[in-house]
Amino acid sequence: MEFKILFGSETGNSEGLASDAQKELTKQGVEAEVIDMQDMTVEKLKGYKNILIFTSTWGEGDPPGNAENFYKELQNSSEIDLSHLNYAVFAIGQSFYEHFCKTGKDFDEFLEKMGAKRIAPIELCDDDFDSKFPEWIENIKKQALSKI
Ligand SMILES: Cc1cc2nc3c(=O)[nH]c(=O)nc-3n(C[C@H](O)[C@H](O)[C@H](O)COP(=O)(O)O)c2cc1C
């Protein structure tokens, strides 16, 4: 089993979590590759089996710069079938913004609409992302190991 770990990040918080997730999974013998969303396309997604998404939200509920193109492409690809794909989203933001964690919530919905299978509930984090991460990744690790 292999995970692709996608990150959307402006100042490095989500990127750091993606890298932590890779370390946690590879420690367990699960293959994992971190991918900058800048380099992502829906076409590539068709060839993946398991993805984790770490993303922040910027502006007024906008995706971080490196996630913009992929976000728009996914938003406009609802007719594409991703029923082969397992996914989970870890969203970070700040709850005093009107559109709290909107980008993460949107990715979660886009993928669901395209038939992908959510393997863990979306985690919505404020500045507490570091304390929420261990339990969330533990759940993913358990699922990964049960399927090896
Ligand atoms: C100018 C600005 C706009 C932001 N807009 C939002 C927002 O609309 N919704 C939200 O939940 N968080 C928002 N945030 C909070 C960031 O998502 C949060 O700081 C996050 O930890 C940044 O992670 P990153 O370094 O991976 O980009 C904003 C932060 C800044 C500085």
The ligand as a Gaussian input file, in Angstrom:
#p B3LYP/6-31G(d) Opt

LIG

0 1
 C       -4.141000      36.755000       5.569000
 C       -4.622000      35.469000       6.158000
 C       -5.852000      34.960000       5.759000
 C       -6.353000      33.774000       6.317000
 N       -7.616000      33.336000       5.957000
 C       -8.133000      32.236000       6.575000
 C       -9.477000      31.798000       6.273000
 O      -10.203000      32.383000       5.471000
 N       -9.943000      30.704000       6.928000
 C       -9.204000      30.025000       7.854000
 O       -9.703000      29.067000       8.424000
 N       -7.907000      30.414000       8.134000
 C       -7.367000      31.485000       7.525000
 N       -6.077000      31.884000       7.812000
 C       -5.289000      31.114000       8.801000
 C       -4.283000      30.141000       8.158000
 O       -4.963000      29.124000       7.441000
 C       -3.445000      29.493000       9.278000
 O       -2.565000      30.495000       9.791000
 C       -2.665000      28.272000       8.872000
 O       -2.045000      27.706000      10.013000
 C       -1.589000      28.551000       7.831000
 O       -1.023000      27.324000       7.419000
 P        0.057000      27.211000       6.220000
 O        1.354000      27.732000       6.777000
 O        0.150000      25.759000       5.904000
 O       -0.444000      27.992000       5.077000
 C       -5.569000      33.053000       7.269000
 C       -4.324000      33.566000       7.660000
 C       -3.851000      34.758000       7.121000
 C       -2.519000      35.298000       7.585000

